[in-house]
Amino acid sequence: MGTLTQYSISAVLFKREDQWVGQCLQYDVAAQATTIDDLEYELVRTLMAHVVLDLENSVEPLTTLPRAPEEYWKMFDKGRELVAKTPPQFELPWPILECHDFSLRLA
C-alpha cells in the first residue's frame, strides 16, 4: 500500500430523465447526479471507493472491473469534449490514485 498509480480515465456524460449519468470507459463504473459538476465529483468518488476496497482486499486497484460495454465507447466517440479539468481530489491517508488523463465528453 502507498504506491502511487497513474490512470487514464475517460467517461461519457449523458442526460437520463432529470439526472446526469457518467459512465467510465476503461472500467465499468457509473455515477449519477443532478449537475455535471456534481457528476464529475461522484464519478471520481465512486472510482476511489473501488480503489480503496481493492486495496483493503489486497487486490491491485481496478483490475477486477471490466471495461464498459461498447455502446458507451461509441457514445464517447460521437460526443463533444468538455474543457479539460483537473479531477476532484480526495484526502486519503496514502497516495494511491492519480489521474494523469481525465477526459469527459457529452453525448
Contacts in CASP RR format, 6 or more apart in sequence:
PFRMAT RR
TARGET T0000
AUTHOR 0000-0000-0000
METHOD contacts of the structure
MODEL  1
MGTLTQYSISAVLFKREDQWVGQCLQYDVAAQATTIDDLEYELVRTLMAH
VVLDLENSVEPLTTLPRAPEEYWKMFDKGRELVAKTPPQFELPWPILECH
DFSLRLA
1 55 0 8 1.000
1 94 0 8 1.000
1 96 0 8 1.000
2 94 0 8 1.000
2 95 0 8 1.000
2 96 0 8 1.000
3 96 0 8 1.000
4 95 0 8 1.000
4 96 0 8 1.000
4 97 0 8 1.000
4 98 0 8 1.000
5 61 0 8 1.000
5 96 0 8 1.000
5 97 0 8 1.000
5 98 0 8 1.000
6 98 0 8 1.000
6 99 0 8 1.000
6 100 0 8 1.000
7 26 0 8 1.000
7 62 0 8 1.000
7 97 0 8 1.000
7 98 0 8 1.000
7 99 0 8 1.000
7 100 0 8 1.000
7 101 0 8 1.000
8 26 0 8 1.000
8 99 0 8 1.000
8 100 0 8 1.000
8 101 0 8 1.000
8 103 0 8 1.000
9 24 0 8 1.000
9 26 0 8 1.000
9 27 0 8 1.000
9 44 0 8 1.000
9 47 0 8 1.000
9 87 0 8 1.000
9 99 0 8 1.000
9 101 0 8 1.000
9 102 0 8 1.000
9 103 0 8 1.000
10 24 0 8 1.000
10 25 0 8 1.000
10 26 0 8 1.000
10 76 0 8 1.000
10 101 0 8 1.000
10 103 0 8 1.000
10 104 0 8 1.000
10 105 0 8 1.000
11 22 0 8 1.000
11 23 0 8 1.000
11 24 0 8 1.000
11 25 0 8 1.000
11 43 0 8 1.000
11 76 0 8 1.000
11 103 0 8 1.000
11 104 0 8 1.000
11 105 0 8 1.000
12 22 0 8 1.000
12 23 0 8 1.000
12 25 0 8 1.000
12 72 0 8 1.000
12 75 0 8 1.000
12 76 0 8 1.000
12 79 0 8 1.000
12 104 0 8 1.000
12 105 0 8 1.000
12 106 0 8 1.000
12 107 0 8 1.000
13 20 0 8 1.000
13 21 0 8 1.000
13 22 0 8 1.000
13 36 0 8 1.000
13 39 0 8 1.000
13 82 0 8 1.000
13 104 0 8 1.000
13 105 0 8 1.000
13 106 0 8 1.000
13 107 0 8 1.000
14 20 0 8 1.000
14 21 0 8 1.000
14 22 0 8 1.000
14 23 0 8 1.000
14 75 0 8 1.000
14 106 0 8 1.000
14 107 0 8 1.000
15 21 0 8 1.000
16 32 0 8 1.000
18 34 0 8 1.000
19 32 0 8 1.000
19 33 0 8 1.000
19 34 0 8 1.000
20 32 0 8 1.000
20 33 0 8 1.000
20 34 0 8 1.000
20 35 0 8 1.000
20 36 0 8 1.000
20 38 0 8 1.000
20 39 0 8 1.000
21 30 0 8 1.000
21 31 0 8 1.000
21 32 0 8 1.000
21 39 0 8 1.000
22 30 0 8 1.000
22 31 0 8 1.000
22 32 0 8 1.000
22 39 0 8 1.000
22 43 0 8 1.000
23 29 0 8 1.000
23 30 0 8 1.000
23 68 0 8 1.000
23 72 0 8 1.000
23 75 0 8 1.000
24 30 0 8 1.000
24 43 0 8 1.000
24 47 0 8 1.000
24 68 0 8 1.000
25 67 0 8 1.000
25 68 0 8 1.000
25 72 0 8 1.000
25 73 0 8 1.000
25 76 0 8 1.000
26 62 0 8 1.000
26 67 0 8 1.000
26 68 0 8 1.000
27 47 0 8 1.000
27 50 0 8 1.000
27 62 0 8 1.000
27 65 0 8 1.000
27 66 0 8 1.000
27 67 0 8 1.000
27 68 0 8 1.000
28 65 0 8 1.000
28 66 0 8 1.000
28 67 0 8 1.000
28 68 0 8 1.000
28 69 0 8 1.000
29 43 0 8 1.000
29 46 0 8 1.000
29 47 0 8 1.000
29 50 0 8 1.000
29 65 0 8 1.000
30 43 0 8 1.000
30 46 0 8 1.000
31 39 0 8 1.000
31 42 0 8 1.000
31 43 0 8 1.000
31 45 0 8 1.000
31 46 0 8 1.000
32 39 0 8 1.000
32 42 0 8 1.000
33 39 0 8 1.000
33 41 0 8 1.000
33 42 0 8 1.000
36 82 0 8 1.000
40 85 0 8 1.000
40 87 0 8 1.000
40 88 0 8 1.000
40 104 0 8 1.000
41 88 0 8 1.000
44 87 0 8 1.000
44 88 0 8 1.000
44 90 0 8 1.000
44 99 0 8 1.000
45 88 0 8 1.000
45 90 0 8 1.000
47 62 0 8 1.000
47 97 0 8 1.000
48 90 0 8 1.000
48 92 0 8 1.000
48 97 0 8 1.000
50 61 0 8 1.000
50 62 0 8 1.000
50 65 0 8 1.000
51 61 0 8 1.000
51 62 0 8 1.000
51 96 0 8 1.000
51 97 0 8 1.000
52 92 0 8 1.000
52 96 0 8 1.000
54 60 0 8 1.000
54 61 0 8 1.000
54 62 0 8 1.000
54 63 0 8 1.000
54 64 0 8 1.000
55 61 0 8 1.000
55 96 0 8 1.000
61 96 0 8 1.000
61 97 0 8 1.000
75 107 0 8 1.000
76 105 0 8 1.000
76 107 0 8 1.000
78 107 0 8 1.000
79 105 0 8 1.000
79 106 0 8 1.000
79 107 0 8 1.000
80 105 0 8 1.000
80 106 0 8 1.000
81 103 0 8 1.000
81 104 0 8 1.000
81 105 0 8 1.000
82 104 0 8 1.000
82 105 0 8 1.000
82 106 0 8 1.000
84 102 0 8 1.000
84 103 0 8 1.000
85 102 0 8 1.000
85 104 0 8 1.000
86 102 0 8 1.000
87 99 0 8 1.000
87 102 0 8 1.000
END
